[in-house]
Amino acid sequence: MAERPSRDPILREAQGVAGAVATQTARPFVHLRVHSPYSLLEGALPLGKIIGHAVKDRAPAIAVTDTNNLFGALEFAQKAVKDGVQPIIGCQLDVAFADASSEGQRHNGHRRQGPAVEPLVLLAATEAGYANLVRLVSRAYLDVPAGLPPHVDADWLPALADGIICLTGAARGPVGAMLKADSRAQAEARLLFLKNAFGDRLYVELQRYRGYDKAVEATSIDLAYAHDLPLVATNEAFFPAADDYEAHDALLAIAEGSVVAVDDRRRLTPDHHLKSQAEMTALFADLPEAIESTVEIAMRCSYYTQTRKPILPRFTGADAADAEAAIEAEAEELARQAREGLDKRLAAHGPTEGYTEADYRERLEFEIGIITRMKFPGYFLIVADFIQWAKAHEIPVGPGRGSGAGSLVAYALTITDVDPLRFSLLFERFLNPDRVSMPDFDIDFCQDRREEVIRYVQEKYGRDQVGQIITFGTLQARAVLRDVGRVLQMPYGQVDRLCKMVPANPANPVKLKDAVEAEPRFAEEVEKEPVVQNLLDTAMKLEGLYRHASTHAAGIVIGDRPLSELVPMYRDPRSDMPVTQFNMKWVEQAGLVKFDFLGLKTLTVLETAVKLIRRRGVDIDLSSIPYDDPDTYAMLSRGEVVGVFQVESAGMRKALIGMKPDRIEDIIALVALYRPGPMENIPTYNARKHGEEEIASIHPKIDHLVKETQGVIVYQEQVMQIAQELAGYTLGQADLLRRAMGKKIRAEMEKQRGIFVEGATSRGVAKPQANFIFDLLAKFADYGFNKSHAAAYAIVSYQTAYLKAHYPVEFLAASMTLDMNNTDKLADFRADAMRLGIEVVPPSVRTSHRPFEVGENRIYYALAAIKGVGEAAVDHIVEKRKEKQFESLEDFCSRIDPRIVGKRVFESLIRRRRLRLLRPRPRLAVRRA
């Protein structure tokens, strides 16, 4: 790099440098302070646009420095590198200095709790610097008292400054803020503190927006020269172009719960857009060194966030000398547990019809070999461990979910309770040796005790090695219209009318632009009131931006070290568990493995019902009930399915009546078929099942594969088996074919067609027929269902049906308890009980409990189901009743604590006549003279 001109503007002018600047071409400039939408309700620059700007402007590098987070660090890095742009990973981090006063402080235009803070810009120059930046950002959430905004104490910086380049934050930073407050000495002390911490990696930051404070800039330059610190120019960018200013201003008003017309709130300027290199060079023509520093910093930043291979804690073999020895130890442990587990399964249930014990053992060894070769024994052992712990502590666990039910190893380890040979499930659908990717078990737990299992995992691996996964809520079409309409102070009714013109489709949200183009009434509204056009334009610019951060409902990650050494961490105020700052897609690419701990209400219903039935002296093991129970199928065939898992809807009821199921395979097929598209085949399935329609043969070689489903291709596994049988695919190759068909990538489809047709013709299938079957498979692969998942959920459906058919009182009482707050469902259950001749005893303080209880062919309505009567009040009433039954209203009132059962509870009980069984004591008759 050429020798720098003098830092003194006067000397530089005397040397003729300023004149030279005017004639030379624009210097290279690198943006070092850019906010993406991950600066929640603040940044309006999608990562694609940030990278696109750098490409279009021929900038060699660009930084993303979101406010107090690294949410987008890995995503930005990977996308930028793919487009040939050097990513600079950074963060604008709020810092609290010990010399600051917290009285009356304002932050971003509004008051906030906690110490006074000012932002520094920290950029990761090296791998060590990135690791330190991750630790600092994590501490900003995890080490700050709950309730306070995220920030770091300045005292934390020296120990974690290595490898980090620090920009002083310009006029809003800790130095500039003191200069603005006319505290030069304090500003200088802070600058020296930062210089001591960061050394030659500290840059004095300058920004020039319209109306910037020239006195603060001049003093900043003086301090930089006095302490031999370099200057750097930045332009804190929040939106793409100057004409996006008004839309972004509306975004800031949304963030603060204010309105655009209010002056006393945070405002920026049109200059806070992503400027070109030429604009920045011209803006700092008198300080070219500040422009050159941006390129120098980019050259010093030699590291960006990398993807990693999956990282798991060692389940066993942690003391092994090397990683390979540890993996070998885990493989040996997996093989031992799986073989012993299979022995127990076979001893309890025996092999299914058509298979021998040798078949089971051969399949087991095949799976163990693939799992070991792919180096996943540890994953299976970790999952098996917490499921076995849950079952040992009588926490209900689902029989399986997703493709994992196709694994015999999982069945042997009691991860699942579905025998894959019994249901012809394929291991390769779960773990494909031809496509290396992590296995993924989704586990259903009883919703009331799911947290106990998570706590066990935290205790086993360490609280700092277990975390939840962040998710981000976006401003979708309807929501952004409402938000923008509010900050523009448009009438609520008008905005509501416009919102209702946007189709509501949560599964596939409609873009606002598409909704406007498809709905002519929008144009009519614009014609009537031009302000509607402003609303639509603003909303379209803000649509899709992130509104808030939350946590994944079920996802948990487990690391082999503190998670903050692997990814930046966040704290959700609603949870005591740390949360990763990368979302589900990117946290996995960062090397963390996701485990899904799902809460399934039906498991809790089943467990509650089993406990109620046990009072009769009947102990039911749901995993051992027969799958050929005629009473259960008769009930299902009548469509009596209130409360039966997966088949409660009117459409399912109609399908069941038409199907008249008499085997578990029918339930599996119905679970798979009852979806848009495949449900068109339900009448065909039913007609063929009852002999009303002949089963059409696709090809004699594969008829046995679709016999179970009446000649209809229902499952993805059938597509794989047909490719194996007809065209010689391995099941691993067949899984790749299934995926290609599902994605409909033309080039891959044509490649697979050639392989399929060649394989089929070599086995005696005519070429036209081979092409026909390929097209048929492609159609069914598009909406074929995962049989492993269908089988597991059909088993749960059958279990609920079995309990309802044989123990309707207990089953309905359990169902009502778990839907206690849903008045519509309670009405359905009550009506169903009455249809079955079961008495539903109205709630009473003399007979009712917190849950729904059972008696001889009767259900006692729960007191807690009465609106306005809380669980604490019910528990208190029941506790007092245990001492002695309530004899009268006076007796009830004298024994109940009014602090627990207050006026509102009494009013709720009286309004619903739940005290009517309590009679006042009769008065003594008075004899008249």
N, C-alpha and C positions, 0 to 999 in steps of 0.2 A: 504493500500500500504506500502511496506517495507520502512524503513528509507533510505533516500537518502544518497549516498556517498558524500564526500566532493566535492564542485564545483571546487576546485583548482586541476588541473591535476597533479601537482607535489606532492601535499599531497596525492592524490588518489593513485599515483604510489607507494609512500612510504608505504601506507597502504596495498598494494598488490591487490588493486581493479582491476587494469588494467590486471593483470595476470588472475584474476578470470573471467574477461569478455571473454577471449579467450576460456575458457573451457565450459562456460555455454551455454544453448540453447538460440536461438534468442529471444530477448525481443519482446513483442507486440508493433507494431507501427501502427499509424493511419495517413494516408495522409491528410494533412490540406491545400494543395494548388494545386488544380487540375483544369484544364481548359477544359470545354466541348466545343462543336461546337458553343455554345452561346457566346463564346469569338470569335466574328466574324472574319473569315479569320486568326485565330490565334490558336484556340483550335481544335484538331482533335481527341478528345476522346468522342465518342457518349455516352450518359448517360447510355445506356445498357452495354457498355463495362466497364465503370467506376464501375458500381455496380457489374458486372460480375467479375471484377478483385478482388473486396473486398470479394465476395463469395468464389472464387477459392483460394484466399490467406488466407482465414479464418480471415479476418480483421473484428473486431466488428463494425467498423464505417468508414466512409469516407466523406470528405468534397468536395464540388464543389465551387470554388471561381473564377467565371468568371470576366473578366476585365470590371470594371465600370458598371456592370449590375446584375440584378437578374432574367434575362429572364427565366431561367430554374428552379427556386427555387421550385415552387410547383410541377412541373412535376418530378423533381429529388426526392423530398421528398416522394411523393406518390409511385413512382416506387421502391425506396430503401426499404421503409417499407414493401412493398408487398413481397420483396425478403429476408426479415429478416436482413437487414443492417440498422444500425442507420445513418440517413442522418444528416450531419452537414451543415447548411446553412450559406454561407458566400459570400464575395465579395472582389476582389482585387480592391481597390478604390484609384484613383489618388488624392493626397492631395497637396495643394499649401500652403507653409509656408510663413509667412510675411517676413522672413529674406532672402528669395530667390531672386536671380536675374533672369530676363527673357531673358537676352541678349544671343543670340547664343545658346539657349538651344536645346537639342535633346531629343526625346522621342521614345523609342523602335527603335532606330537606325536612325530616320529621324527627320528633323526639324519640329517644330510645333509652332503655334501661341499661345499667352496667357502666363500666368505665368508659371514658372518652377514648375513641379510637380513630385512627387515620390510616388510609391504605398505603401499603407498599406494593410494588410490582416485583415478584420473585420469579426468575426464569431458571429452568434447569439447564445447566451448562454441561454437566457430566452425568454418568450413571449414579455416582454417589450423590450428586446434587439433586437428581430426581428422587432418590430414596429419602433424602432429607426434606425435600419439599412435600412428599407424601406424608412424612411424619408430622410436619408442621401443620398441614391442612387437616390431618386427622385429629391432632391435639386441639385444633380450633373448635372442634365439636365435642370430643370425648373428655377433654380435660377442663372444660369450662363449666361452671355450675349450671345446673338445669334452669331454664327460664331466661338465661342471658343469651344474646346474639353471639354467633361464632366469632372468635377472634383469638389472637395469640398475644401473650405478654412479650414485651420487647426483650425481657431477660432470657427468653427461650431461644432467641436468635443466634447468639454466638456459638452455642454448642451444635447447632444444626445449620450453620451457614456454609459449610464446605461444599463446593461445587455449585453454588447458587449465585447467580448474578442478580443484584438488587438495584432497582430504580427507585428513586426517592419519592415517587408519587406526585410530583409536580405541585401545583398550588394547593391541592387537597391533601397532600401527604403530610407526614409528621413534621417535616422541616418547613414546607410551605405554609402549613396552618399556623405555625408559630410566627413566621414572618408576617403573615396577614394580621395576626394579633399584636403586631409590633413588639414581639419578644425575640429580638435577634440573638441574644445570648442563649436563650433556651433552644432556639433553632440550631445554633452552632453546636451546642452540646449534643443535641440529637444527631446531627450530621457526623460528629466525631465518634459517637457511639456506633453508628452504622459503619463508618470507615474502619473502626477497630474490629467489628464483627466480620465484614465482608472484604476488607482489604482492597485490592485493585479490581475487585468485581463490583464496586459501588459506582453508580452513575447518577449525576444530578440531572433530574428529568425536567424538561421544559415543554409546555404546551401553549399553543396560541389559538384561542378561540376569540370570536368577536367579543370585545369588552374585557379581554384578559387583563390582569393586574400587572402593569409594566414595572411597577416599583418592586413587587415581589419577585418578578423575573430578574430584574437587575441585581437585587441583593442575592438571589440564588447563584447568579453567575459570579458575583464577587466572592461568595463563600467557596464556590467550586475552585476558582483560581487561587484563592488564599490557601486552600488545603490540597492543591494539586489533584483535583478530581475531574474526570472527564464529564462533558455535557452530552446529553442525548435528547433528541427530539422525538416526541410521540404525539399521536392524535387519537385520543381515547374514542374508539368507534363503537357505536351501538346499533346503527342501522345502515343500510346499503348506500343510499343517496340522500342529498339534501332535501329532495321533495318527499322523503319518507318521514320528515321531522314531525309533522302533525300526527301521523299515525302512531309514532313512537311516543309522543307526548300523551296521547290517549292511553297507551300501555302503562306509562308511569302513573297516570291517574287511577287506572284499574288497580295497580299494585298497592297504592296508598288508600284505596277506598274513598277517593276524592272525586272531583269532577274537573273537567278541562278548564272551566271558567274560573276556578279558584286560583288565586295568585300565590297564596302562602303554601306552597308545596314545591317539591323538587322539579326543576325544569332544566333542560339542557339547551343547546343551540343547534341550528341546522349544520354547524361545523362538525358536529359529533358523528359524521358519517365516514365511511371508508374511502379516504381520499387517495388519489393516484400519487405515484412517485413524483411526477412533475409538479403537482400541487404542493406537496410537502417541501420539495426542493425550493420552490419559489417562496414559500412561506418562511423558510429559514435561510433565505439567501445571504443574510448577514452573519449567519452562524453555520457555515458549511460543516464545521467539525461535529455539530450536533447531528447532522444527517449522516455523516461518515461513521459515527459511533454505532448507528443502527446496523450497519453492515458488519462492523467489527464484532458486535455482540452476536449477530447471527453466525459469524465464523467461529466464535468461541463456544457456541452451543453445539456440541458434538453428539448429543444423545437425544433420543425420542422414545416414547413409551412403546415397549415391545410386547408382542404376544408370547405366550409361554405354552409349553405342553402341560397337560393336566398334572396338578400337584395334590397329593393326598397325604394325610398323616400315616405313618407306619402303624399298621394294626398289630403286627408282630415282627420280630427281626429288627427292632429299632437299634439294637446294640451290634448289629452286623457291621463288619469292617467296611463294606462298600455297598452301594445301592443294589448291585446285582445279587449279592448275597441276601440282602433284605427281601428282595422280590422273590427269591427262591424260597426263603423261609415262609413267606406269605402263601406261596403256591402250595407248599407242603401242608400248611395249616388248612387251606381251603379244601384240598383233596381229602384230608382226614375228616373234616367236619361234614363234607358232602357225602362221602361214602357211609359214614356212621348215620347221617340223617336219612339217607335212602333206605338203609337197613331198617330203621324205625318206621318209615312210611310203609314199606312193604310188609313188615310184620303186622302193622295195624290195619292196612287196607288190602294188601295183596296186589298183584299186577292186574291191570284192567283187561277186560275180555279181548282176546286176540293177540296178547303180548305175554312174553315170559319174563321172569326175573332177569334172565340174561339180556333181553332186549333193553330193559331199564338200565342195567349196568353198562352196556355198550354205549347207550346214549349219554349216560353220565360222564363216562371217560372221554367221549368225543367233546362234550361241552367243556370239561375241565381243561382239555388240551388247548382249545381255542382261547379260553379265558387266560390261561397261563401264557400262551404265545403272545397275546395282545397286552400282557402285563396289567391285567385288571383284577387279580385275586384280592388285593387290598380293598377295592371298592365293594366287592361282594361281601367280604368279611365285615366291613364297617356297617353296611346296611343290615346284614343278618344280626349283628350284635345288638343294635338298638331295637330291632323288631323282636328279637328273642327276649330282651329286657322288658319290653312292653307287655308281651304275652305272659311272662313270668309274674308281672305285677297286675295281671288281670285287666289290662287295658285293651279293649277290642281293637283288632287290626283287620282291615279288609282282606279278602282272599286274594286280591291282586288288582292291578290297574295298568292299562297300557300293555305294550308288547312284552314286558318282563314276565308275564304269566306264561310265556312260551318256553321258559327255561326250566329244565329238570333240576339243575343245580339250585336254582332259587326255590323250587319246591322242596328239595332235600334239606335246604338250610332253613326252612319255614319262613322264608321271605314271602312266598306265596302259598296259597292252599289250593291251587288248581293243578291237577295232574295233567301235564301237557300231552302225554300219550293218550290219555282217556279222551281228550278233545281234539286230537290231531293238530296241536299247536307247534309252530316252528321256532326253533331257537334262532335261526338266521334272521328272522324278522326283528328280533331284539338286538342281536350282536352279530354283525356281518363280518366274517373274516376277510372279505374282499373290500371292505370299506371301513378303514380304521376311524372310529369315533367312539366317544365315551358311552358306556351303557347308561341308561337313565331310568331308575326305578321311581315311580310315583307311588307313594304309600298313603293309604287312607287310614286314619285313626279316628277313634271316638272323639267327637268334637269337644266334649267336656274335659278330656284328659290328654289331648294332644300336647299341651304345654308341658306336661310332666315328662314326656319323651324328649322334648327339646331341652329341658333342663338337665336331663341325664346326659345328653350329648355334650352340653356345655361343661358339665362337671368332669366328664371323661377326658375331653380333649383340651379343656381350658377355655374360660370365657372369652379370652382375647383371640382365640383361634376359631370361634364360631360366630357367624353373623347372618343377618338377613340381607336381602337384596333390594336395592332401591328401584323404584318405578317412578315415572313422570307422567303427570296428568297434562293433557294438552288443551289448548283453546280450540274446541271443535266448533263447527258451523253455528249451531244454535247458541252455545255458550258465549261465543265471541260476539254474536249479535246482541245478546242481552247485556254483556259487559260494556260494549262500546255505546250501545243505546243509553245505558245509565250514565256514563261519564259525559255524554253529549247532552244529557238532561232532556231526552226525548220522552214523551208520555209513555207510561208503562204499557197501556193498552195497545198503542200503536206498535211498539217493539214486540209485544207478545204476539200480535197478529202476524207480523213479519216472520217471527221465529217459527210459527206453526206452518208456514209455507215451506219450510225445509223438512224433507222427509226424515222421520226418526228411525234410524237403523243402527243401533249400537254395535252390532256385529260387523257391519261394513259402513262406517259413517260416510255420509254424502258430503262432498266438497261444496263450499258455499258457491263457488263459481258455477259448478254444474247445476246446483239447485236454482240459481238465478236464471241460467240459460233455459232450464226446462220448465220454469214456472212463469207464464206471461204476466201474472198479477204483480210481480216485482216491478216490471216496467210501468204498470199502471200506478203503483204507489209512488214511483220516482216522478212520474208526470204530475201527480197531485201535489207532492211536496219534495222540492229539490234536496232537502236535508237528508232524505232517505238515500240518495246517491252517495252523499258523504259517509253515511253510516256503512253502506255496502263496501265502498272503496277502502275505508279504514279497517273494517272487519276482515276483508280479504287479505290485507297486508299483515294482519296479526294472527290470522287463522293458522293453527298448527304449532304455534310457539308453546313452550312449556309454561304451565301455570303454577304447578306446585310439585313437590317431591313427596312420595309416600313409600310404602314398602310392599314387596311382593307378598301376596296372601299366604303362600306356602313355602316359597324357596328359602333354603338354608344352605350356606356354604361352610365347609370345614377345611381349615388349612393345616399345614404341617408346622406352622410357626405363627406368631401374632399376625393377624390379617393386615395390620397397618404396615407390615414389612413387605407386603405383596401388592396391596391396592389402597388408595385413599379411603378413609372411613368417614361415616356420617352418623349423626344421632337423630333418630325420629323421636320427638317429644312424647309420643304415645307408646313407646316401647323402651324396655331397659336393656335391649340387646343392640350392640353396634350394627350398623348397616353399611354395606359396601357402597361407594360412590359411583361405581360402574353398574349399569343396568344388566339384566339377565344375559343379553347377547354378548356384551363386552366383558362381563366378569368371567365368563367361561373362557373367552379368548385370553384373558389375563392369567389363566391357569387354574382358577378355582373351580371346583366341581360342585354342582348344585344337587341338593337332595330335596325332594318335595315332600313336606310333611302336611298332608291335607286333612282337614277335619270333615268327616262325613256324618251328617246327622243320623242317617239311617242306621249306622253301626251303634249309635247311642240308643236309638229306639229298640233295636234288637237286644242289646244288653239289658235295658230296662225291662223289657218284656220277659226275658229269660229269668231275671231276678224275681219278678212277680209270679211267674209260673213255679219257681222253686218253692214258694210258700205252700204250694199244693203237695209238696213232696216229690215233684217231678223235676229231674235234673236233665236238661237238654244240652247236648253238644251239637251246635249248629254245623260244625264241620263234618259230622257223621250222619246227618239226617239222610234218608233215602231219596234219590232223585226220581223215583218212580211212584210217588205217592198219589193214588187215584183221587183222593179228596181234594188235594191241592190243585190238580189239573181240572177237576170238575168245577171248582170255584172260579178258576181263571177263565174257563170256557164260558161261564155264565156272565163274565165281565164284571164280577164283584171285586173290584180292584182298588177301592178307596184305601189309601195308605200303603199300597204295594209299590215298592221301589221301581222306578223307570216306566211303569205301565199305567199310571193313574189317569192320563189325559183321555179325553173323549175319543180321540183318534186311535189311541192304543187299545182302548176298551172295544171299539168296533172291530179292530184288527184281531184281537183275541177271540171275540165271539165268532168271527169268520174262520179263524185258524183252528179253534178247538184243540189247543196244544195237549199232547199226551207224553211228551218227553222233554228233557232239558234242552235238547238241540233246537227244538221249536222256539223256546224262549231266547236262546242265543241268536237265532236267525232274526227274530223280531226286533231285538235290541239293535242289530246291525242294519236292518232294512228300514226302520222307521226314521227316515231322514229325507229331506227334499231330494228327489231324484230316485234313489233306490226304492222308496215306498210305492212307486208305480208297479213294482214287481210283487207286492204283497198279495193282490188278488190272484196272480199267476201261481204263486207259492201255495196258496190255500186251495185253489182249484185242483192243482196236481196232487196235493196231499190227500184230498178226499176222492180222488179218482175221477173228477169231473173233467179233467183235461189230461191228455197224454203227455208224458215227459219227452220233449224233443231231444234227440241225441246231438251233441255238438261234434263228437268224434268217439268212436268206440273205445279208443285208448284212454280217454279221460272221463268217461261216463261215471266211473266209480268215485272220482274226485268231487263230483257235484251231486251225487245221489242223495247225500244228507240234506241238501238244500233244494230238493225237487228239480234238479237240472238247472237251477238259476245260480249264476256266479254271484256270490254275496260277499265273499271275504278276499282281502288282499292275499292271504295265504293260499287261496285257491288259484289265483293268478300265478303265484310262484310255483306251485305244484304242477300246474298244467305246463308251464315252460320247462320244468324239469322232465316231466314224463314225455312230452311231445317233441321237444327240441333239444334235449340233452343238456340243459343248463344245470350247473350246480345250484343249490339253493342260495348260496351267496351271490352268484351271478344273476339268479332270478330276482333277488331283492333289488339289485341295481336296475334290472329291467323294469320292475314295478315302480321304482322311484322316477325313472326316466319317463315312463308313461304318465305318471301323475303330474310331472312338471311340464310335459308336452313341449320339450325343446326339440325343434324340428330336426336339427342335425343329428342329435343323439337318437331320436326316434328312428330315423332312416338307417342309422348304423345298427341299431338293435333289430330292426326289421330284417336286415340282411342276415344277421346271425341267426335269428329265429327261423326264418324260412329255409336257410341252408340246413340247419339242424333238423328241422321237421321233415324236409324232403329226403334227407339221408336216412330217415327212419320210416320211409314209405308213405308219407303224407303228400298228396298232390299239391303242387305249388299254389294253384288258385285257392285251395282249401286252407293251406298254411297262411296265406295272406289274409283270408277271411277271418281265421281264428285270431291272428295277430290284431286285426282291427277290433274284433270282439273283446279281446283282453284289454286293449287300450281304452275302450269305452268303460269297461267295468273297473279297471284300475283307477280311473279318475274318481269314482265314488265308492269303490269297494271299501269295506270297513275292516279294521284290525280285529281279527277273530279272538286274539288273546284278550283284548279289552272287553269285547262283547261277552266272552265266556265268563270272565271274572264278575262282571256286573250282572249277568244273567243269574249267576249263583246267588248273589245278594238279593236279587229280585225274587228268586225262588224261596230263599229263606224267609223273607217277609211274608210271602204268600202261604208258606207252610204254617207259620205261626198263626196267621189270621184264620186259616182253614181249621186249625185244631184248637187254638186258644184265643178266640176272638176277643174275649173280655180283657185279658192281659195285653194283647197286642194293641187294641184300640186305646186302652188307658195309657200305655206307653207312648203311643203316637200323639195323643192329646197333650201329654205332659211336655213333649218336645216341640209342640206347636202352640204352646200356651198363649203366646202373644198374637196369634193369627186368628182373629175372630171368624173369618170366612172358613178356614180349615176346621176350626172347632165345630162350627155348624155342620160341616160335611160329616165329620166323625160322629157327631151326636145323632144325625139322621141315619147314618149307617148302623149305629148301635141299635137304634129303635127298630130298624128294618130287620135286624137279626134277633129281635126280642130281648135285647139287653136293656135293663132299666138304667137310666142315667139319673142318679139322685142329685137334686139341685144342691148348690153349695150352701153350707150352714156352718156357723161357728161351733156347733155341737158335734158335727160328723166329718167335716172336710179337713184336709191337710194341705200342705203346700203343693205337692204333685197330685195328679189324679190317682185315686186309690181304687182297689177292687174288692168286691165281696162276692157272695153267691149270685152269679149271673147279674151283677150290677156294677156300675162304675160310679164312684163318688166324685162329684165335680170338685175341682181344685179351688181353694180359696184364692190362691195367688193368680188365678185366671180372671178374677174380677178386676176390672179397670179401676185403678186408684188405690188398690190394696197391695202394698209392696210385700216382698218376701220377708223382710224383717218383722213386719206386723204379724204376718201369718205365723212365723216361727214362734213369736211371743205368745200368740193365742193358743197354739197347739201345746206349748210348754206348760202354760197355766192349766189347760184342760187335762193334761196328764196327772196333775196333782189331784184334781177333783173336777167332775163334770159340772158345767155351768147350769145352775138351777133356775135362774131367772135373769131378767135384764139388769136388775139391781146387783145381783151377784156378779154378773159379767163386768159391769162398770166398776165395781169396787175392787176387782182383782186385776184389772188390766192397767198397765202403766200408760198414762196419757201421753208421755213423752215418746212412746213407741207407736201406740195406736192412737193417733191424734184425731182431730176434728175431721180432716178430709177422709180418713179411713172409715170413721163412723158414718159419715155422709154417704160414702160409696156402698157400705153394707146396708144402710137403711134404704137407699134409693133402689137397691136391687132386692130388698126384702130378705136379706140374709140373716136378720135377727128375729125373724118371725117365729121361730121355735122357742124363743125366750119370752116367757110371759111374766108380767109384773106380778108381785105377790098380791093375793086377794086382800082387800081391806076388811077389817073386822066390822061386823054389822053393829050399828048403834041403835039400841032400843029406844023408841020415842016414849015419852011419858004419857 
